[in-house]
Amino acid sequence: MKKALTYTLVFVGIQLLAGGLVSLACELLMGKGEQDAVTLIATTAVAGIVTIVVFLAAKWAVVSRHWVQTRPWFALFWCVLAALGVLIPSSWLQEQMPELPNIAEEAFDIILKDRWGYFVVGLLAPLSEELVFRGAILRALLQWRPNPWVGICISALLFAMIHLNPAQMPHAFMIGLLLGWLYYRTDSIVPGVVYHWVNNTVAYVLYNFYPDPNMTLLDLFGSQRTVLLALLFSLCIFLPALYQLNLRLKK
């Protein structure tokens, strides 16, 4: 548990340090009021790259090709389907909960509407976050307690909390549980990176097609009946995908 907390604090420290240094550099180079998108994207990129370098150099996260060498292409295919199938059910569940403050809305708006935003949100974030929260934190927690779901739940909670945005936390926690399970079953971050990549890519694409952050499923589908049909259709993708993953995921 001590290792998991240390890794979390290091991760947060890197985000804060990168944010401060990049913001200062952008201010010196471009002046105030001109660096919003550049600063946010550069900060996220630098933090992600430094995180990967630090965790690999310190050997806190171990990267291995063993699982990929088993040619688990069908398992990865089902990871993609699971990521697509859970989007509407997760959104529906979140809409049933009390509305939570979205304190990062402005920052996400700036990042997601920029074409370089996809690099940090869709590509870099899945790799760096899976390396830390599954490859290092969950790995340490699985060694700490014999019951894997204790470690999976704690890692998912930490994953939700580091987003520092209450509106994102329920979705992040639920996805963190699934990502933790993928890692536990394979000892590899690869299925989690693929799942995370699909989730973030769809979020990026949907934002640019439907940029209104307050849009609900009812607004999107037009009627409650259509929402329920979309929910049922999604579950018909998600549940079989989970079943197939349960059969195919092996260490």
PAZAPA-4460 file (N, C-alpha, C; in steps of 0.05 Angstrom, whole numbers, plus 32768, in hexadecimal, padded with zeros to 4 digits):
% residues 251
    n_x    n_y    n_z   ca_x   ca_y   ca_z    c_x    c_y    c_z   seq   type   mol
   8011   7FE8   8000   8000   8000   8000   8011   8019   8000     1      M     A
   8028   8018   800F   803A   802F   8010   8045   8035   7FF5     2      K     A
   804C   8021   7FE6   8057   8025   7FCB   8042   8032   7FB9     3      K     A
   8029   8028   7FBB   8014   8033   7FAA   800F   8051   7FB0     4      A     A
   800F   8058   7FC9   800C   8075   7FD0   8024   8085   7FC7     5      L     A
   803C   807A   7FC9   8054   8088   7FC0   8052   808D   7FA2     6      T     A
   804A   8079   7F93   8048   807C   7F75   8033   8091   7F6E     7      Y     A
   801D   8091   7F7D   8008   80A5   7F78   8012   80C1   7F7D     8      T     A
   8021   80C5   7F93   802B   80DF   7F9A   8040   80E8   7F86     9      L     A
   8051   80D6   7F7C   8064   80DD   7F68   8056   80E5   7F4E    10      V     A
   8041   80D7   7F47   8032   80DD   7F2F   8026   80FA   7F31    11      F     A
   8019   80FF   7F48   800E   811A   7F4C   8023   812F   7F4C    12      V     A
   803A   8129   7F59   8050   813C   7F5A   805A   8143   7F3E    13      G     A
   805C   812F   7F2D   8065   8134   7F11   8052   8146   7F03    14      I     A
   8038   8142   7F07   8024   8153   7EFA   8026   8170   7F03    15      Q     A
   802A   8174   7F1D   802C   818F   7F28   8045   819C   7F1F    16      L     A
   805C   818E   7F20   8075   8199   7F18   8076   81A0   7EFB    17      L     A
   806C   818E   7EEA   806B   8193   7ECE   8059   81AB   7EC7    18      A     A
   8042   81AC   7ED5   8030   81C2   7ED1   803D   81DD   7ED7    19      G     A
   804B   81DE   7EEE   8058   81F7   7EF6   806E   81FF   7EE3    20      G     A
   807F   81EC   7EDB   8096   81F3   7ECA   808D   81FA   7EAE    21      L     A
   807A   81EB   7EA3   8071   81F0   7E88   8062   820B   7E86    22      V     A
   8051   8210   7E9A   8043   822A   7E9B   8056   8241   7E9C    23      S     A
   806B   823E   7EAC   807F   8254   7EAE   808E   8257   7E94    24      L     A
   8095   8241   7E87   80A3   8243   7E6D   8091   8250   7E58    25      A     A
   8078   8248   7E57   8065   8254   7E43   8061   8271   7E48    26      C     A
   8060   8279   7E61   805C   8295   7E68   8074   82A6   7E60    27      E     A
   808C   829B   7E64   80A5   82A9   7E5D   80A7   82AB   7E3E    28      L     A
   809F   8296   7E30   80A3   8296   7E13   808D   82A5   7E04    29      L     A
   8074   82A3   7E0E   805D   82AE   7DFE   804F   82C4   7E0C    30      M     A
   8053   82C7   7E26   8045   82DC   7E35   802A   82D2   7E3E    31      G     A
   801E   82E1   7E50   8004   82D9   7E5C   7FEE   82DC   7E47    32      K     A
   7FDA   82CB   7E4A   7FC2   82CE   7E3A   7FC4   82C1   7E1F    33      G     A
   7FDB   82B6   7E18   7FDE   82AA   7DFD   7FE4   828C   7DFE    34      E     A
   7FE6   8281   7E16   7FF1   8266   7E17   7FDD   8251   7E22    35      Q     A
   7FC3   8257   7E23   7FB0   8244   7E2F   7FB2   8228   7E24    36      D     A
   7FAC   8225   7E0A   7FAC   820A   7DFD   7FC8   81FE   7DFD    37      A     A
   7FDC   820E   7DF6   7FF8   8205   7DF5   8001   81FB   7E11    38      V     A
   7FFB   820B   7E25   8003   8205   7E40   7FF7   81EB   7E4A    39      T     A
   7FDD   81E8   7E47   7FCF   81D0   7E50   7FD8   81B7   7E42    40      L     A
   7FDA   81B9   7E28   7FE3   81A1   7E19   8000   819B   7E1E    41      I     A
   8011   81AF   7E1F   802E   81AB   7E25   8031   819F   7E41    42      A     A
   8022   81AA   7E54   8024   81A0   7E70   801D   8182   7E71    43      T     A
   8006   817B   7E64   7FFD   8160   7E65   8011   814D   7E57    44      T     A
   801C   8157   7E41   8030   8147   7E32   8049   8143   7E42    45      A     A
   8054   8158   7E4D   806D   8156   7E5C   8069   8145   7E75    46      V     A
   8052   8148   7E83   804D   8138   7E9B   804B   811B   7E93    47      A     A
   803D   8114   7E7D   803A   80F9   7E75   8055   80EC   7E6D    48      G     A
   8065   80FA   7E5E   807F   80F0   7E56   8092   80EC   7E6E    49      I     A
   8093   8100   7E80   80A4   80FE   7E97   809A   80E7   7EA9    50      V     A
   8080   80E3   7EAC   8075   80CD   7EBC   807F   80B2   7EB1    51      T     A
   807C   80AF   7E97   8085   8096   7E8B   80A3   8091   7E8F    52      I     A
   80B3   80A5   7E8B   80D0   80A2   7E8E   80D7   809B   7EAB    53      V     A
   80CB   80AA   7EBE   80D1   80A6   7EDB   80C9   808A   7EE4    54      V     A
   80B1   8081   7EDD   80A7   8068   7EE7   80B6   8050   7EDA    55      F     A
   80BE   8053   7EC1   80CE   803E   7EB4   80EA   803E   7EBE    56      L     A
   80F6   8056   7EC1   8112   8057   7ECA   8115   804D   7EE7    57      A     A
   8101   8053   7EF8   8102   8049   7F14   80F9   802C   7F16    58      A     A
   80EF   8021   7F00   80E5   8005   7F00   80CE   8001   7F13    59      K     A
   80BE   8017   7F17   80A6   8014   7F27   8090   8006   7F17    60      W     A
   8091   8009   7EFD   807F   7FFA   7EEB   8090   7FE9   7ED9    61      A     A
   8088   7FD0   7ED6   8098   7FBD   7EC5   8088   7FB9   7EAB    62      V     A
   8096   7FBE   7E95   808A   7FBA   7E7B   8095   7FA1   7E6F    63      V     A
   8083   7F8F   7E66   808C   7F75   7E5B   807C   7F6F   7E42    64      S     A
   8088   7F61   7E2F   807A   7F59   7E17   806E   7F3D   7E19    65      R     A
   8070   7F31   7E30   8067   7F15   7E33   804A   7F11   7E2A    66      H     A
   8038   7F23   7E33   801C   7F1F   7E2D   8017   7F24   7E0F    67      W     A
   8024   7F38   7E04   8020   7F3F   7DE8   802B   7F28   7DD6    68      V     A
   8040   7F1B   7DDF   804B   7F05   7DD0   8039   7EED   7DCE    69      Q     A
   8024   7EEC   7DDE   8010   7ED6   7DDC   7FFC   7EDC   7DC5    70      T     A
   7FFF   7EF3   7DB7   7FEE   7EFB   7DA1   7FD0   7EFC   7DAA    71      R     A
   7FCA   7F0D   7DBD   7FAF   7F0F   7DC8   7F9D   7F22   7DB8    72      P     A
   7F9D   7F1F   7D9E   7F8F   7F33   7D8D   7F71   7F33   7D92    73      W     A
   7F65   7F1C   7D96   7F49   7F1B   7D9A   7F42   7F27   7DB6    74      F     A
   7F53   7F23   7DC9   7F4E   7F2F   7DE3   7F4F   7F4E   7DE1    75      A     A
   7F62   7F58   7DD1   7F63   7F75   7DCD   7F4A   7F7F   7DBE    76      L     A
   7F41   7F6F   7DAB   7F28   7F76   7D9C   7F11   7F79   7DAF    77      F     A
   7F0F   7F66   7DC2   7EF9   7F68   7DD6   7EFD   7F7F   7DEA    78      W     A
   7F16   7F87   7DEE   7F1B   7F9F   7DFF   7F10   7FB8   7DF1    79      C     A
   7F13   7FB9   7DD7   7F08   7FD0   7DC8   7EEA   7FD0   7DC9    80      V     A
   7EDD   7FB9   7DC6   7EC0   7FB7   7DC7   7EB6   7FBE   7DE3    81      L     A
   7EC4   7FB4   7DF7   7EBC   7FBA   7E13   7EBD   7FD8   7E18    82      A     A
   7ED2   7FE5   7E0E   7ED5   8002   7E12   7EBE   8011   7E04    83      A     A
   7EB6   8008   7DEC   7EA1   8015   7DDD   7E86   800F   7DEB    84      L     A
   7E83   7FF7   7DF4   7E69   7FEF   7DFF   7E62   7FFB   7E1A    85      G     A
   7E76   8004   7E29   7E71   800F   7E44   7E6C   802D   7E43    86      V     A
   7E70   803A   7E2D   7E6E   8058   7E2D   7E52   8061   7E34    87      L     A
   7E3E   8057   7E26   7E22   8060   7E2B   7E19   8057   7E47    88      I     A
   7E1D   803E   7E4F   7E15   8037   7E6B   7E22   8048   7E80    89      P     A
   7E3C   804E   7E7C   7E4A   805F   7E90   7E3E   807B   7E90    90      S     A
   7E38   8086   7E79   7E2C   80A1   7E77   7E10   80A1   7E84    91      S     A
   7E01   808B   7E7F   7DE6   8089   7E8A   7DE7   8088   7EA8    92      W     A
   7DF9   8078   7EB3   7DFC   8076   7ED0   7E04   8091   7EDC    93      L     A
   7E16   809F   7ECF   7E1F   80B9   7ED9   7E08   80CD   7ED9    94      Q     A
   7DF6   80CC   7EC5   7DE0   80DE   7EC4   7DCB   80D9   7EDA    95      E     A
   7DCB   80C0   7EE5   7DB8   80BA   7EFA   7DC2   80C3   7F15    96      Q     A
   7DDC   80CA   7F17   7DE8   80D4   7F30   7DE4   80F2   7F33    97      M     A
   7DE6   80FC   7F4B   7DE5   8119   7F4F   7DFB   8127   7F3F    98      P     A
   7DF6   813E   7F34   7E09   814C   7F23   7E21   8155   7F34    99      E     A
   7E39   814E   7F2A   7E51   8155   7F39   7E5F   816C   7F2B   100      L     A
   7E6E   817D   7F39   7E7B   8194   7F2D   7E90   818B   7F19   101      P     A
   7E91   8199   7F02   7EA4   8193   7EED   7EB9   81A9   7EED   102      N     A
   7ECC   81A7   7EFF   7EDF   81BD   7F03   7EF5   81BD   7EED   103      I     A
   7EF6   81A8   7EDD   7F0B   81A7   7EC8   7EFF   81AC   7EAD   104      A     A
   7EE6   81B5   7EAC   7ED8   81B8   7E92   7EE6   81CA   7E7F   105      E     A
   7EEF   81E1   7E89   7EFD   81F5   7E78   7F17   81EA   7E6D   106      E     A
   7F26   81DC   7E7E   7F40   81D1   7E75   7F3C   81BC   7E60   107      A     A
   7F28   81AA   7E64   7F22   8196   7E50   7F18   81A2   7E36   108      F     A
   7F09   81B7   7E38   7EFF   81C5   7E20   7F17   81CF   7E0F   109      D     A
   7F2A   81DA   7E1C   7F42   81E5   7E0E   7F52   81CF   7E01   110      I     A
   7F56   81B9   7E10   7F66   81A3   7E06   7F58   8194   7DF0   111      I     A
   7F3F   818D   7DF4   7F31   817B   7DE1   7F2A   8188   7DC7   112      L     A
   7F28   81A3   7DC6   7F21   81B0   7DAD   7F3A   81B6   7D9C   113      K     A
   7F52   81B0   7DA7   7F6B   81B3   7D99   7F73   8199   7D8D   114      D     A
   7F7D   8199   7D74   7F85   8180   7D67   7F9B   8171   7D75   115      R     A
   7FAD   8181   7D83   7FC3   8174   7D92   7FB8   8168   7DAC   116      W     A
   7FA0   816F   7DB3   7F94   8164   7DCB   7F91   8146   7DCA   117      G     A
   7F8E   813B   7DB2   7F8B   811F   7DAF   7FA4   8110   7DB7   118      Y     A
   7FBB   811C   7DB1   7FD5   8110   7DB8   7FD7   810B   7DD6   119      F     A
   7FCF   811E   7DE6   7FD2   811B   7E03   7FBB   810C   7E0F   120      V     A
   7FA3   8110   7E05   7F8B   8102   7E11   7F88   80E6   7E06   121      V     A
   7F8B   80E3   7DEC   7F85   80C9   7DDF   7F9D   80B6   7DDF   122      G     A
   7FB5   80C0   7DDF   7FCC   80AF   7DDC   7FDE   80AE   7DF5   123      L     A
   7FE6   80C6   7DFE   7FFA   80C7   7E14   7FED   80BF   7E2F   124      L     A
   7FD5   80CA   7E35   7FC8   80C5   7E4E   7FC3   80A7   7E53   125      A     A
   7FB8   8098   7E3F   7FB3   807B   7E44   7FCD   806C   7E4B   126      P     A
   7FE3   8073   7E3E   7FFC   8065   7E43   8008   806C   7E5E   127      L     A
   8009   8086   7E65   8015   808E   7E7E   8004   8086   7E96   128      S     A
   7FEA   8089   7E94   7FD8   8082   7EAA   7FD7   8064   7EAF   129      E     A
   7FD7   8054   7E9A   7FD7   8037   7E9E   7FF1   802E   7EA9   130      E     A
   8007   803A   7EA1   8021   8033   7EAB   8022   8038   7EC9   131      L     A
   8017   804F   7ED2   8018   8056   7EEF   8003   8047   7EFF   132      V     A
   7FEA   8049   7EF7   7FD4   803F   7F08   7FD0   8021   7F07   133      F     A
   7FD7   8014   7EF1   7FD5   7FF8   7EF0   7FF1   7FEB   7EF2   134      R     A
   8004   7FF5   7EE2   801F   7FE9   7EE1   802F   7FED   7EFA   135      G     A
   802A   8002   7F09   8039   8007   7F22   8027   8005   7F3B   136      A     A
   8012   8015   7F3C   8002   8016   7F54   7FF3   7FFC   7F59   137      I     A
   7FE4   7FF2   7F45   7FD5   7FDA   7F49   7FE8   7FC2   7F4C   138      L     A
   7FFE   7FC2   7F3E   8011   7FAD   7F42   801B   7FAB   7F5F   139      R     A
   8020   7FC2   7F6B   8028   7FC2   7F87   8011   7FB9   7F99   140      A     A
   7FF9   7FC2   7F93   7FE2   7FBB   7FA4   7FDC   7F9D   7FA2   141      L     A
   7FE0   7F91   7F8B   7FDB   7F74   7F88   7FEE   7F64   7F99   142      L     A
   8006   7F6F   7F9D   801A   7F61   7FAE   8014   7F66   7FCB   143      Q     A
   8005   7F7B   7FD1   7FFF   7F83   7FED   7FE8   7F72   7FF9   144      W     A
   7FD4   7F6C   7FE9   7FBD   7F5D   7FF3   7FB7   7F45   7FE0   145      R     A
   7FB2   7F2E   7FEB   7FAC   7F16   7FDA   7F92   7F19   7FCB   146      P     A
   7F7E   7F27   7FD6   7F65   7F2B   7FC7   7F69   7F40   7FB2   147      N     A
   7F68   7F39   7F98   7F6E   7F4C   7F83   7F5B   7F64   7F82   148      P     A
   7F42   7F60   7F8A   7F2E   7F75   7F88   7F33   7F8B   7F9C   149      W     A
   7F41   7F86   7FB1   7F49   7F9B   7FC3   7F5B   7FAF   7FB5   150      V     A
   7F70   7FA4   7FA8   7F83   7FB5   7F99   7F75   7FC2   7F81   151      G     A
   7F64   7FB4   7F73   7F56   7FC0   7F5C   7F45   7FD7   7F64   152      I     A
   7F36   7FD4   7F7A   7F25   7FEA   7F84   7F35   8002   7F8D   153      C     A
   7F4B   7FFD   7F9B   7F5B   8014   7FA5   7F68   8022   7F8E   154      I     A
   7F72   8013   7F7A   7F7F   8020   7F63   7F6A   8030   7F53   155      S     A
   7F52   8025   7F51   7F3D   8034   7F42   7F35   804D   7F51   156      A     A
   7F35   804C   7F6C   7F2E   8064   7F7B   7F44   8079   7F78   157      L     A
   7F5D   8071   7F79   7F73   8084   7F75   7F72   8090   7F59   158      L     A
   7F6C   807F   7F45   7F69   8087   7F2A   7F54   809D   7F26   159      F     A
   7F3D   8099   7F34   7F28   80AC   7F33   7F2F   80C6   7F41   160      A     A
   7F3D   80C4   7F57   7F43   80DC   7F67   7F58   80EE   7F59   161      M     A
   7F6B   80E2   7F4B   7F80   80F3   7F3F   7F75   8103   7F28   162      I     A
   7F5D   80FD   7F1E   7F52   810E   7F09   7F49   812A   7F14   163      H     A
   7F47   812B   7F2F   7F41   8145   7F3D   7F29   8153   7F32   164      L     A
   7F16   8144   7F27   7EFE   8150   7F1B   7EE6   813F   7F23   165      N     A
   7ED6   8148   7F36   7EC0   8137   7F3F   7EAE   812C   7F29   166      P     A
   7EAA   813B   7F13   7E98   8132   7EFE   7EA4   8119   7EF0   167      A     A
   7EBE   8116   7EF0   7ECB   8100   7EE2   7ECE   80E7   7EF4   168      Q     A
   7ECD   80EB   7F0E   7ED5   80D6   7F21   7EC4   80BD   7F1F   169      M     A
   7EA9   80BE   7F1E   7E9A   80A5   7F1C   7EA1   8094   7F04   170      P     A
   7EA3   80A1   7EED   7EAB   8092   7ED4   7EC7   8087   7ED7   171      H     A
   7EDA   8098   7EE1   7EF5   808F   7EE4   7EF8   8077   7EF7   172      A     A
   7EE8   8077   7F0D   7EE9   8061   7F20   7EDE   8047   7F13   173      F     A
   7EC8   8049   7F05   7EBD   8031   7EF8   7ED0   8026   7EE3   174      M     A
   7EDB   8038   7ED3   7EEE   802F   7EBF   7F08   8024   7ECC   175      I     A
   7F10   8031   7EE2   7F27   8027   7EF1   7F24   800B   7EFB   176      G     A
   7F0C   8003   7F03   7F07   7FE7   7F0B   7F0C   7FD4   7EF4   177      L     A
   7F01   7FDB   7EDD   7F04   7FCA   7EC6   7F21   7FC9   7EBC   178      L     A
   7F2F   7FE0   7EBC   7F4B   7FE0   7EB4   7F5C   7FD0   7EC8   179      L     A
   7F55   7FD2   7EE2   7F64   7FC2   7EF6   7F60   7FA4   7EF1   180      G     A
   7F48   7F9C   7EEB   7F42   7F80   7EE5   7F51   7F76   7ECD   181      W     A
   7F53   7F87   7EB8   7F62   7F80   7EA0   7F80   7F7B   7EA7   182      L     A
   7F8B   7F8C   7EB8   7FA7   7F89   7EC0   7FAA   7F70   7ED1   183      Y     A
   7F98   7F6C   7EE4   7F9B   7F54   7EF6   7F9A   7F3A   7EE6   184      Y     A
   7F89   7F39   7ED2   7F87   7F20   7EC2   7F9E   7F1B   7EAF   185      R     A
   7FAE   7F30   7EA9   7FC3   7F2D   7E95   7FDF   7F33   7E9E   186      T     A
   7FE1   7F42   7EB4   7FFB   7F4D   7EBC   8007   7F5F   7EA7   187      D     A
   7FF6   7F6B   7E97   8000   7F7D   7E81   7FEE   7F96   7E80   188      S     A
   7FFB   7FAC   7E7A   7FEC   7FC5   7E77   7FE0   7FC8   7E5B   189      I     A
   7FE7   7FB6   7E49   7FDF   7FB9   7E2D   7FC1   7FB9   7E29   190      V     A
   7FB2   7FA6   7E34   7F95   7FA7   7E31   7F89   7FC1   7E3D   191      P     A
   7F94   7FCA   7E53   7F8A   7FE3   7E5F   7F90   7FFB   7E4E   192      G     A
   7FA8   7FFC   7E42   7FAF   8012   7E30   7F9C   8013   7E18   193      V     A
   7F96   7FFC   7E0D   7F84   7FFA   7DF6   7F68   8004   7DFE   194      V     A
   7F5E   7FFA   7E14   7F44   8002   7E1E   7F43   8020   7E24   195      Y     A
   7F57   802A   7E32   7F59   8046   7E39   7F5B   8058   7E20   196      H     A
   7F6A   804F   7E0C   7F6D   805D   7DF3   7F52   8060   7DE5   197      W     A
   7F43   804A   7DE4   7F28   804B   7DD7   7F16   805E   7DE6   198      V     A
   7F15   805C   7E00   7F04   806D   7E11   7F0A   808B   7E0C   199      N     A
   7F24   8092   7E0D   7F2C   80AE   7E0A   7F28   80B8   7DEE   200      N     A
   7F2D   80A6   7DDA   7F29   80AE   7DBE   7F0C   80B4   7DB8   201      T     A
   7EFA   80A3   7DC2   7EDE   80A8   7DBE   7ED5   80C2   7DCC   202      V     A
   7EE0   80C7   7DE4   7EDA   80E0   7DF2   7EE3   80F8   7DE2   203      A     A
   7EFA   80F6   7DD6   7F05   810C   7DC5   7EF4   8111   7DAD   204      Y     A
   7EED   80FB   7D9F   7EDC   80FD   7D87   7EC1   8108   7D8D   205      V     A
   7EB4   80FE   7DA2   7E99   8107   7DA9   7E99   8124   7DB1   206      L     A
   7EAE   812C   7DBF   7EAF   8148   7DC7   7EB0   815B   7DAF   207      Y     A
   7EBF   8153   7D9B   7EC1   8164   7D83   7EA9   8163   7D71   208      N     A
   7E99   814D   7D73   7E7F   814D   7D65   7E69   8159   7D75   209      F     A
   7E6A   8155   7D8F   7E55   8160   7DA1   7E63   816F   7DB8   210      Y     A
   7E6C   8188   7DB3   7E7C   8196   7DC6   7E6D   81A0   7DDF   211      P     A
   7E53   819D   7DE0   7E44   81A7   7DF7   7E48   8193   7E0F   212      D     A
   7E56   819B   7E24   7E5C   8189   7E3A   7E43   8181   7E4A   213      P     A
   7E2E   8191   7E47   7E15   818B   7E56   7E02   8179   7E46   214      N     A
   7E0A   8170   7E2F   7DF8   815F   7E1F   7DF3   8144   7E2D   215      M     A
   7DDA   813C   7E2F   7DD3   8123   7E3C   7DCD   810E   7E26   216      T     A
   7DCA   80F5   7E2F   7DC2   80E0   7E1C   7DA7   80E5   7E10   217      L     A
   7D95   80F2   7E1F   7D7B   80F9   7E14   7D7E   810D   7DFE   218      L     A
   7D8F   8121   7E01   7D94   8134   7DEC   7DA0   8127   7DD3   219      D     A
   7DB1   8113   7DD8   7DBF   8106   7DC2   7DAC   80F4   7DB2   220      L     A
   7D9B   80E4   7DC0   7D8B   80D0   7DB3   7D6E   80D9   7DAE   221      F     A
   7D65   80EF   7DBB   7D4B   80FA   7DB4   7D33   80F1   7DC4   222      G     A
   7D34   80D9   7DCF   7D1E   80CF   7DDF   7D28   80BB   7DF4   223      S     A
   7D19   80B8   7E09   7D21   80A6   7E1E   7D21   8089   7E14   224      Q     A
   7D0E   8082   7E02   7D0E   8067   7DF7   7D27   8061   7DE8   225      R     A
   7D30   8074   7DD8   7D49   8070   7DC8   7D61   806E   7DDA   226      T     A
   7D61   807D   7DF0   7D77   807B   7E04   7D78   805F   7E0F   227      V     A
   7D61   8054   7E17   7D60   8039   7E22   7D69   8024   7E0E   228      L     A
   7D61   8028   7DF4   7D69   8016   7DE0   7D88   8017   7DDB   229      L     A
   7D93   802F   7DDC   7DB0   8033   7DD9   7DBE   8026   7DF1   230      A     A
   7DB2   8029   7E09   7DBE   801D   7E21   7DBE   7FFE   7E1E   231      L     A
   7DA8   7FF3   7E15   7DA6   7FD6   7E11   7DB9   7FCC   7DFC   232      L     A
   7DBB   7FDB   7DE6   7DCD   7FD3   7DD1   7DEA   7FD3   7DDB   233      F     A
   7DF1   7FE8   7DEB   7E0C   7FEA   7DF5   7E13   7FD2   7E08   234      S     A
   7DFF   7FCB   7E18   7E03   7FB5   7E2B   7E07   7F9A   7E1B   235      L     A
   7DF9   7F99   7E04   7DFC   7F81   7DF3   7E18   7F7F   7DE6   236      C     A
   7E27   7F95   7DE7   7E43   7F95   7DDF   7E55   7F91   7DF7   237      I     A
   7E4F   7FA0   7E0C   7E61   7FA0   7E23   7E62   7F85   7E32   238      F     A
   7E4A   7F7A   7E37   7E49   7F61   7E47   7E56   7F49   7E38   239      L     A
   7E50   7F45   7E1E   7E5F   7F2F   7E10   7E7D   7F34   7E0F   240      P     A
   7E85   7F4E   7E0D   7EA1   7F54   7E0C   7EAE   7F4C   7E27   241      A     A
   7EA1   7F52   7E3D   7EAB   7F4A   7E57   7EAD   7F2C   7E59   242      L     A
   7E99   7F1E   7E4F   7E99   7F01   7E50   7EB1   7EF6   7E40   243      Y     A
   7EB5   7F01   7E28   7ECC   7EF8   7E17   7EE7   7EFE   7E24   244      Q     A
   7EE8   7F16   7E30   7F01   7F1D   7E3E   7F07   7F0A   7E55   245      L     A
   7EF2   7F03   7E63   7EF5   7EF0   7E7A   7F00   7ED5   7E70   246      N     A
   7EF8   7ECD   7E58   7F02   7EB4   7E4D   7F1E   7EB7   7E42   247      L     A
   7F25   7ECE   7E37   7F3E   7ED0   7E27   7F55   7EDC   7E37   248      R     A
   7F50   7EEB   7E4C   7F66   7EF9   7E59   7F75   7EE5   7E6C   249      L     A
   7F8E   7EE1   7E66   7F9F   7ECF   7E76   7FBA   7EDB   7E79   250      K     A
   7FC7   7ED6   7E8F   7FE2   7EE0   7E95   7FF6   7ED1   7E84   251      K     A
***
